[in-house]
Amino acid sequence: MGAIGHVVAAALEGRVDLLAVDRTRAPLRGGEAPVDAAVVCVKTYGTAWAADVAARILAPDGVVATVQNGLGNVEELAKRVPRERISLGVIYVGAEMVDGKLAATGSGRVELARPEHAGARERLERLAAAMAAGGMTVGVVDDPWPSVWTKLVVNAAMNPTTAIFGVTNRELPAHQAGRPIADDLARETARVASAAGVPIDPEAAPGMWHAVASFVNRSSMLQDMSAGRPTEIDAISGAIAREGARLGVPTPVNEAMAILVRAVEAKR
């Protein structure tokens, strides 16, 4: 599992019958009952795999909660799990695996949306209670999109710029080139969010990433770039550009960052 998976598992350990599933492990042990809830923490390019696993291990009234970055995860999960049993959520925590051990800024804060299905909704409430008992700050909401777009503004600003310039989040506000680019990315993403029905003031958007830059050390995209792993650029900058095109909002800065990150990935 990655860092976010370890954060969630740490909160749930000892409070539920926890089954950790990654690409190295079979979905269910022999004779094991289906699960009530699946928390999807994989990188966005692994969502199709996670959807397939979730469809095979979930109980008929089970819930899938996604706390992934970017856009498009719900749509991918819904190809295998009924949309009414999916909870769209976000997680706020700085986390990294260092020498096989979790380094995190805390237990994390999670917001999860109530699914439409009654049974799945009841299971989500139980999952949220277990997370809270494990030290996480948990909110269950009816509309997750304000939180999703707010986090996307921050991710769009910080992730690609830190990855391209090779700086930590704390270093980005003082970076002569990185800071103005990140500010433009935040404003641009806010305009797309507003067109999508989540009003975010473009002029206030840079302050959103400034406020969290000191709380985490290395962005997930910088971690991936440094390790030679694929990044989530397509679900962040790429998705914002596609959504902007659909809504008629220009997104030249996000488009440029998507091209740059893909070029560096291809070279490596």
C-alpha positions as CSV (number, residue, x, y, z in Angstrom):
1,M,0.0,0.0,0.0
2,G,0.9,3.6,-0.5
3,A,1.1,6.4,2.1
4,I,-2.6,7.3,2.1
5,G,-3.6,3.6,2.4
6,H,-1.4,3.4,5.4
7,V,-2.9,6.5,7.0
8,V,-6.4,5.0,6.6
9,A,-5.4,1.6,7.8
10,A,-3.8,3.1,10.9
11,A,-7.0,4.8,11.8
12,L,-9.1,1.6,11.3
13,E,-6.7,-1.0,12.7
14,G,-8.2,-2.7,15.7
15,R,-11.6,-1.1,15.2
16,V,-12.8,-3.1,12.2
17,D,-12.0,-6.5,10.6
18,L,-9.5,-4.9,8.3
19,L,-8.5,-6.4,5.0
20,A,-5.6,-4.7,3.2
21,V,-5.7,-5.3,-0.6
22,D,-3.0,-4.3,-3.0
23,R,-1.7,-5.6,-6.3
24,T,0.4,-8.2,-4.5
25,R,-2.5,-9.8,-2.6
26,A,-5.5,-11.8,-3.6
27,P,-8.8,-9.9,-3.0
28,L,-10.2,-12.3,-0.4
29,R,-8.8,-15.1,1.6
30,G,-10.5,-18.5,1.2
31,G,-13.9,-18.7,2.8
32,E,-13.9,-15.0,3.9
33,A,-17.1,-13.0,3.9
34,P,-17.6,-10.0,1.6
35,V,-16.7,-6.6,3.0
36,D,-19.1,-3.9,4.1
37,A,-16.9,-1.0,2.8
38,A,-14.0,-0.5,0.5
39,V,-11.8,2.6,0.8
40,V,-10.1,3.3,-2.5
41,C,-6.7,5.0,-2.0
42,V,-4.9,4.1,-5.2
43,K,-3.4,6.5,-7.6
44,T,-5.9,7.6,-10.3
45,Y,-4.3,5.4,-13.0
46,G,-5.1,2.4,-10.8
47,T,-8.8,3.2,-10.4
48,A,-10.0,0.6,-13.0
49,W,-8.1,-2.1,-11.1
50,A,-9.6,-1.0,-7.8
51,A,-13.1,-0.9,-9.3
52,D,-12.7,-4.5,-10.4
53,V,-11.5,-5.7,-7.0
54,A,-14.2,-3.7,-5.2
55,A,-16.9,-5.3,-7.3
56,R,-15.7,-8.7,-6.4
57,I,-15.2,-8.3,-2.6
58,L,-18.2,-6.0,-1.7
59,A,-21.3,-7.2,0.0
60,P,-24.6,-6.5,-1.9
61,D,-25.2,-3.4,0.2
62,G,-21.5,-2.5,0.6
63,V,-20.2,1.0,0.0
64,V,-17.1,2.2,-2.0
65,A,-15.5,5.3,-0.6
66,T,-13.0,7.1,-2.8
67,V,-10.5,9.5,-1.3
68,Q,-8.4,9.9,-4.4
69,N,-7.0,13.0,-6.1
70,G,-8.4,14.6,-9.2
71,L,-11.4,14.1,-11.3
72,G,-12.9,11.0,-13.0
73,N,-12.5,8.4,-10.3
74,V,-16.3,8.1,-9.5
75,E,-17.0,7.6,-13.2
76,E,-14.4,4.8,-13.4
77,L,-15.6,3.1,-10.3
78,A,-19.2,3.3,-11.5
79,K,-18.3,1.0,-14.4
80,R,-18.1,-1.9,-12.0
81,V,-20.0,-0.7,-8.8
82,P,-23.5,0.9,-8.9
83,R,-23.1,4.7,-8.6
84,E,-25.7,4.8,-5.8
85,R,-23.2,2.8,-3.6
86,I,-20.2,5.1,-4.2
87,S,-19.2,7.8,-1.8
88,L,-17.0,10.5,-3.3
89,G,-14.6,12.0,-0.7
90,V,-11.4,13.8,-0.1
91,I,-8.6,13.4,2.4
92,Y,-6.3,16.1,3.7
93,V,-3.0,14.9,5.0
94,G,0.7,15.1,4.1
95,A,2.0,11.6,3.9
96,E,5.0,9.8,2.4
97,M,6.6,6.3,2.7
98,V,10.2,6.7,3.9
99,D,12.3,3.5,4.0
100,G,9.1,1.5,4.1
101,K,7.7,3.5,7.1
102,L,4.9,6.0,7.1
103,A,5.8,9.7,7.6
104,A,2.6,11.8,8.0
105,T,1.6,15.2,9.2
106,G,-1.1,13.7,11.4
107,S,-4.1,11.3,11.4
108,G,-5.7,13.3,8.5
109,R,-9.1,14.9,7.8
110,V,-11.6,13.2,5.6
111,E,-14.9,14.3,4.0
112,L,-17.2,11.6,2.6
113,A,-20.5,12.0,0.7
114,R,-23.6,10.1,1.7
115,P,-24.4,7.6,-1.1
116,E,-27.9,7.3,-2.4
117,H,-28.3,3.7,-1.5
118,A,-29.8,3.3,2.0
119,G,-27.7,0.2,3.0
120,A,-24.5,1.7,1.6
121,R,-25.3,5.0,3.5
122,E,-25.6,3.1,6.8
123,R,-22.3,1.3,6.1
124,L,-20.6,4.6,5.3
125,E,-21.7,6.1,8.6
126,R,-20.2,3.1,10.4
127,L,-17.0,3.5,8.4
128,A,-16.8,7.2,9.3
129,A,-17.4,6.4,13.0
130,A,-14.5,3.9,12.9
131,M,-12.2,6.4,11.2
132,A,-13.1,9.1,13.8
133,A,-12.4,6.6,16.7
134,G,-9.0,6.1,15.1
135,G,-8.1,9.8,15.4
136,M,-9.2,11.1,12.0
137,T,-11.3,14.2,11.7
138,V,-14.3,13.0,9.7
139,G,-17.2,14.8,8.1
140,V,-20.1,13.1,6.2
141,V,-21.7,15.5,3.8
142,D,-24.5,15.5,1.2
143,D,-22.6,17.5,-1.4
144,P,-18.8,16.6,-1.8
145,W,-18.1,18.8,-4.8
146,P,-17.1,22.0,-2.9
147,S,-14.5,20.0,-1.1
148,V,-13.4,18.1,-4.2
149,W,-12.9,21.4,-6.2
150,T,-11.2,23.1,-3.3
151,K,-8.6,20.4,-3.0
152,L,-8.3,20.3,-6.7
153,V,-7.4,24.0,-6.7
154,V,-4.6,23.3,-4.3
155,N,-3.4,20.1,-6.0
156,A,-3.4,21.8,-9.5
157,A,-1.3,24.7,-8.1
158,M,1.2,22.8,-6.1
159,N,1.6,19.3,-7.5
160,P,2.9,19.9,-11.1
161,T,5.0,23.0,-10.1
162,T,6.8,21.2,-7.3
163,A,7.3,18.2,-9.6
164,I,8.7,20.3,-12.5
165,F,10.9,22.5,-10.4
166,G,11.9,19.8,-7.9
167,V,11.0,21.8,-4.8
168,T,9.1,21.0,-1.6
169,N,5.7,22.5,-0.9
170,R,7.4,24.7,1.8
171,E,9.9,26.0,-0.8
172,L,7.3,26.8,-3.5
173,P,6.0,30.1,-2.1
174,A,9.5,31.6,-2.3
175,H,10.3,30.1,-5.7
176,Q,10.7,32.9,-8.3
177,A,9.2,31.0,-11.2
178,G,7.1,28.4,-9.4
179,R,5.0,30.7,-7.2
180,P,3.5,32.9,-10.0
181,I,2.8,29.8,-12.1
182,A,1.1,28.1,-9.2
183,D,-1.0,31.2,-8.6
184,D,-2.1,31.2,-12.2
185,L,-3.0,27.5,-12.0
186,A,-5.1,28.1,-8.9
187,R,-7.0,31.0,-10.5
188,E,-7.6,29.0,-13.7
189,T,-8.9,26.0,-11.8
190,A,-11.2,28.2,-9.7
191,R,-12.7,29.6,-13.0
192,V,-13.4,26.0,-14.1
193,A,-14.9,25.1,-10.8
194,S,-17.2,28.1,-10.9
195,A,-18.4,27.1,-14.4
196,A,-19.0,23.6,-13.1
197,G,-21.3,24.9,-10.4
198,V,-18.9,25.3,-7.4
199,P,-18.2,29.1,-7.0
200,I,-14.6,29.8,-6.1
201,D,-13.2,33.3,-6.3
202,P,-10.2,33.2,-8.7
203,E,-8.5,36.0,-6.9
204,A,-8.8,34.2,-3.6
205,A,-7.7,30.9,-5.0
206,P,-3.9,31.4,-4.7
207,G,-4.4,31.9,-1.0
208,M,-5.8,28.4,-0.8
209,W,-2.5,26.8,-1.7
210,H,-0.5,29.4,0.2
211,A,-2.4,28.4,3.4
212,V,-1.4,24.7,3.2
213,A,2.1,24.9,1.7
214,S,3.8,24.8,5.1
215,F,1.9,21.8,6.4
216,V,3.3,19.1,4.1
217,N,6.8,18.6,2.8
218,R,6.8,16.9,-0.6
219,S,3.8,16.7,-2.9
220,S,2.6,13.3,-4.1
221,M,3.5,14.3,-7.7
222,L,7.1,15.3,-6.6
223,Q,7.3,11.9,-4.8
224,D,6.2,10.1,-7.9
225,M,8.5,12.0,-10.2
226,S,11.5,11.5,-8.0
227,A,10.8,7.8,-7.8
228,G,10.3,7.4,-11.5
229,R,6.7,6.4,-11.1
230,P,3.8,7.6,-13.2
231,T,2.1,10.7,-12.0
232,E,-1.5,11.7,-11.6
233,I,-1.2,14.6,-14.0
234,D,-3.9,13.4,-16.3
235,A,-6.5,13.4,-13.4
236,I,-5.4,16.8,-12.2
237,S,-4.1,19.2,-14.8
238,G,-5.3,17.1,-17.7
239,A,-8.8,16.7,-16.2
240,I,-9.1,20.4,-15.5
241,A,-8.2,21.2,-19.1
242,R,-10.8,18.7,-20.4
243,E,-13.5,20.1,-18.1
244,G,-12.5,23.6,-19.1
245,A,-12.9,22.7,-22.8
246,R,-16.3,21.2,-22.1
247,L,-17.5,24.3,-20.2
248,G,-15.9,26.9,-22.5
249,V,-13.3,28.0,-20.0
250,P,-9.7,28.6,-21.3
251,T,-7.1,26.6,-19.4
252,P,-3.7,27.3,-21.1
253,V,-1.7,27.1,-17.9
254,N,-3.1,23.7,-16.9
255,E,-2.7,22.4,-20.4
256,A,1.0,23.6,-20.5
257,M,1.7,21.9,-17.1
258,A,0.1,18.7,-18.3
259,I,2.3,18.7,-21.4
260,L,5.5,19.4,-19.4
261,V,4.9,16.7,-16.8
262,R,4.1,14.1,-19.4
263,A,7.3,15.1,-21.3
264,V,9.4,14.6,-18.2
265,E,7.7,11.3,-17.5
266,A,8.3,10.1,-21.0
267,K,12.0,11.0,-20.8
268,R,12.4,9.1,-17.6
